[in-house]
Amino acid sequence: MVDPLWDEKIRIINEIIDKDSKVLDVGCGDGHVLKRIKGKEKLGLDISAQYLKICRKSGLKVRKQDLNHTIKIKDKSFDVIICFEVLEHVYEIKQLAKELNRILKDCGYLFVTVPHHSNFKSLVISLFGMFDHHFSPLTDGSGDDDFPGLGIKHGRHINFFSEKTVTELFYFKELKLIKTVKMGRNRLLPMSIFLAYKKNNPKT
């Protein structure tokens, strides 16, 4: 089943980037975004052996990477970096934000999404018995865990972002926030925050 929220994210990116872009998908999962994004050269990073296997079967170029550690990619190597629904699973988020900024080329684009958390949303999650699905401590964040009894198929969330906190995480002088979108089927309960940044050219 196609998720319209993912369709919207991909549509926005494809409207902004160039078809000849060099694209890095950080936390690429099963490759469903990487397959649909424009780009001449594309690389995905993920820690899950299961997801990497799926990507390779689809013909995608991927590499295993623990995002809590330094990413072994040269400075200013990619025109476009995508980091969708990843930061909530990573311990070293400040280090990862610095790494993404380091790898992004001047005049390049960074696209980030995180689950949107607010007091009202957290209350609804608790009231409707969805707490374990969202906040379970049983998974290790690798994406290889599956607890069908609880309906848990994703690594646990260890970070919880509001629009303010995720924006502050990427507060680098060379990054300019060009677009923010709260995404969800209900405006009162946005599921995700979408941020688009453009990196300044220091020569201009």
N, C-alpha and C positions, 0 to 999 in steps of 0.2 A: 504493500500500500504506500502510495506517495504521500509524504507529509508536506502540506502546503507551506509550513514555516520554513522548511529547508529549501523549498522551491523559491521562496521570496529572497532568502539569503543569497542563493546562487544567482538569481536574476540580478540583484543589485550589484554584485561583484562583476558579473559579465558585462554590465552596462558601463562600468568604470574602467576596467583594465583593457589592455591591448592584447590582441590575439597572438602576438609574438613574445609575450611576457614569459619570464622564467619564474615559475611558481613553486613555493614550498608550502606544503600542508602539514602543520605541526599538530600531531595527534590526529592522524588521518583516519583512524578507525578502519572500517571495511572499504574505504576508498570511494564512497558514494558521492562525496563532494569533488574529490580530485578528478574523477571521471568526467564530470560535467562542467568543470571550470575551463575557460579558454586558457590557452598557453602553449607555447612552442616546446618548452621543456618543463617537466613537472616531476617533483619528488615528494614522497610522503614519509613522515616519521611517526613511529608508534612503538610502544613497549610491548604490545600484545602479539605473541607469536601466532595466535589464532587469526587476528586481523591481518597481519602481514602475509600470512598464507593465502587468505582470500584475495588480497590486493594483487599478489603475484600471479594468481590464477587468472585474474582479469587483465594481466599484461601491464600493470602499473609498476613503476620504479619506486621502491620503498626501502627503508632502512630502519633497523631497530635502534631506538633511542630512549633512554631514561631521561625525561625532561627535568628531573631534579639535578642533573649534571650538565656540564658544559657541552654544547652542541658542536661537534667537530665539523664545522663549516666555516669557510673563510669570511672575513668581514665584507659587507656590502656585496653579497653574492646573488641575491634574488630581488627581482622587480616587485614581486607580490608574495606576501606571507599571510597565510590563513591559520587562525587558531580558534576553532569552533568548539565550544563546550568542553574545554580542556582545563582551564585554570582552576576550576573548582576541585580538580583531582590532584593537583600538584602541591607539594609542600613548599618548594623554593620558588614562590611566584615572583618575587622581586628579581631574583636571579634570571628567571625565564624571561621576564619582560625586558631586561637588559640585553639578553641574548638575541631576542627577536629584533630589537632596535639595532643591534650590532650587525646582524646578518642582512638587514634590509638595505637595499641600494638607495642612494640619494634620488629623490623624486619618485621613490617606490611607494607602494600601498600596503598597509597593514590592516587586516580585517579580523576582528575579535568578537566572539559572542560568549556570554556566560548566562547561566540561569539567573533570572531576576528574583531577588528575595526582598520581601517587605514584611512588616508585622502582620498585615492583613492576609497575605498569601500563606505565611507560616501557620496562622490560625486556621485557615481553611484546610491545609494539609493535615493538621492534627485532627480536626473535627470529622473529616471524612475517612479517617483511618489509613492515610497514605504515608504516614511518617516513616515506616520501615522501608518502603520503596524508595524514598528520597534520601534518607539519612542512615541507612543501615551500616553498622560497623563491621559486618561480616565479610565484605569484599576488600581486596587489597589494592584496588585501583588499576590493576593490570588489564582489565577487560576480559580476562579469561575465566572469571568467576560466573557461576550461574546457580541461583537458588530458586528453582521454579516454585517451591512451596510459598515463597514470599513474593514472587514476581520480580526478583532482583536480577537484572542482567547487565548492570553497569557498575564500574568502580565507584567506591563511596565518595561522597562530597565531603571535603575537609575544609573548603573555603566557601563563604557565602557572601555574595556581592550585592550591593545596591548600585544604582547608576553612579553615585558619587564615588564609591570606593574603587570601582573598576576603572573609572576615568582617571582617578588619582594615580593608579598603578602605572599608567602609561604617560605620566606627566614628564616628558622629555622635551627639552627646548627645541629640538629639531623635528618633533612630530606635531603635526597640526590635525586636530580633530575636525573632520569634514562632514561627518554624518553620524547621527545617533538615532536608532529606531528601537522602540519597545515593541516586541513581537508577541502575539498570542491570539488565541481565538476569542478572548474576552478582554476588553480594554481595562477592566478593573483588576484583572489577574494576568498581567503580561508574563509569559513563560521565559522570555529570553531578552537580553539587551544586546543589540548589534551596534558595534562601533567601527567606523572607518577612519583611518588616519592616512595622511600623506606626509612623507618625509621631505623636509626642505632641502634644497640644494644650497650648500654653504657658500657657493661661489656667486649666488645671486643676491 
